[in-house]
Amino acid sequence: MELGFLKPLLTSLAMPPAAPLLLALLGLLLAWRKRRGGLLLATLSLAALWLLGCHGTAVWLARHALPQVAPASSAQLKAGQVQAIVILGGGLLPGAPEYGGAPQPTPDTASRLRYGVWLARQTGLPVAFTGGTGWAADGMQTASEAEVAAQVALQDYGFTLRWSESASRDTSGNARLLAPLLQRDGVQRIALVTHSWHMPRALAAFERAGLSVTPAPMGFTEPIENHLLQWLPSAQGLQASRLVLRECLGLAVGRLLPL
C-alpha cells in the first residue's frame, strides 16, 4: 500500500474537530482516574474547539499563520511574461444526482476553474488544469478532476483547456506531472491559480518542479459576517479554520521531509 493512502486519515486525526475531541476524551479519562489536570485538559480542548469553530479565528489564522500572497493582475502577468495559466484541482463530487449521477467539480474546483478562465480571457493566455484522483477519494471516482474540468470549461464557459494532467494524487504530484507537459511545449513561466490558503504550499511545489511561478491566488479567507457572528462557532467557521491549519501542517511537514 502506498503511504499516500494514510495521508487523509492522519490529517483528519490531526485537525479539528477530531484532535480537540480526542484530547477532551483523554482529559475525561484522566479525570475519571483522579489524575490532576484531566478536567483542565478537557476544558481547554473544548474551548479550543469552540474557538476554531469561529470564522474570525480562521481569518486571523489565514493572515498570521500562513505566508501572505497578494492577488495577481493582468498587468502583473504581462510584466512577468507569463506563458500559461495553471489551475489546480480541488476535489470532485463522484456523482451528482441532479446531473443524472455524473461527476461534478466541488465548490473549490469550480471556483478555481471559473477564476482561471476569467483570468485567461483577461490576458489571452492558454490554460492548463491538473488534477487526478485524490488519496481520500480513491475507489470512489470514475473520472479524474481534469476530465470533468475540461467538460465543464467547454460546456459552461465555451472555453477549451490547452493542457490536462489527470494522474496526480496531491499537490506535489500536480507539479511533478504537469511540469514536463508544459516544458515540452516551451512553457517555463506560469501563473498559478489556487485558493489563497493553498498557495504557499502549491507555489513551493511548482518551483521545485522547475517552473517560474507568478501566484494568482483566489478564494481569500475574509470576514463574511458581522463582528458578533464571526465569533460564534459554525460549521463554516470550523471548515475554514481546518483548511488553514491543514496548510500550516503541510508546510511544516514539507520543511521536515522535503520531497
Secondary structure, 3 states (H helix, E strand, C coil): CCHHHHHHHHHHHHCCCHHHHHHHHHHHHHHHCCCCCHHHHHHHHHHHHHHHCCHHHHHHHHHHCCCCCCCCCHHHHHHCCCCEEEEECCCEEEEEHHHCCEEEECHHHHHHHHHHHHHHHHHCCCEEEECCCCHHHCCCCCCCHHHHHHHHHHHHHCCCCCEEECCCCCHHHHHHHHHHHHHHCCCCEEEEEEECCCHHHHHHHHHHCCCEEEEEEECCCCCCCCCCHHHCCCHHHHHHHHHHHHHHHHHHHHHHCCC
